[in-house]
Amino acid sequence: MDIAFIGGGVMAEALIGGIINGGIASGGEVFVGEPISNRRSYLENTYGLRASSNNSEVINKAELIILAVKPQIISGVMADIKDIIQGNQTILSIVAGTNSRSLREGLDHDLVIRVMPNTPAQIGKGMSVWTASEDVSDEIKEITGAILNTLGEEIYVSDETYIDMSTALSASGPAYVFLFIEALIDAGTYLGMNREMTRQLVLQTVMGSAELVKESGRHPAELKDMVTSPGGTTIEAIRALESAGFRSAIFDGVIQAFQKSKALGG
């Protein structure tokens, strides 16, 4: 099937790679609208696709049109393509903060899919949450699921409110994890350990801990208790973290991100 992208940035490239490597479409069936000439050349040479600075050329014959642009320019993009979208074409958006209602109204088009991916999709370890308007065919939904599975894991939701919630958790979540990792590395450096050794210890600890939660199926609290000996070093660290509001800070951050996502969506 022919698939068109409006925007050829990092997340678009992750999707392109998944689509082609997953056999969902060949390079010759993928088209990209991208204003930067160097980026167009890179994508063409790397994936064997066709790229253009003209969006109307890109979406002309595509069955699925993927909007992968910055939120700040989505209004202009919708105005640019609104009158050339055909009735049987489906629009898939990964634009943060733009809800399905805004897409339908901005494009005057009812076949709309909204996806909220996250940055680990770049290495096939992503988490995507998505929904589709009731007019989208089962075939396109299946293709969408297949595309998102090439990026990691995916969850379909019928209630779009869950996408705003997932924005605060899985979409913004990598930034929280990166901040935690950075803090742990800095703490180890402060103690006197060289930074490269600290980085290796922290990264393996974080990855191993996440895998243990996933593979064991146990509640994180149970696993935490297994590490926490009475009167030991771990409980002393936990006491200090709780005194500093560690858990409540995470709560507040996620809630603030959720509220911001709803505000951006109108």
Secondary structure by P-SEA (a helix, b strand, c coil): cbbbbccccaaaaaaaaaaaaacccccccbbbbcccaaaaaaaaaacccccccccccccccccbbbbbcccccaaaaaaaccccccccbbbbbccccccaaaaaaaacccbbbbbbbcccccccbbbbbbcccccccaaaaaaaaaaaaaacbbbbbccaaaaaaaaacccaaaaaaaaaaaaaaaaaaaacccaaaaaaaaaaaaaaaaaaaaaacccaaaaaaaacccccaaaaaaaaaaaaaaaaaaaaaaaaaaaaaaaaac
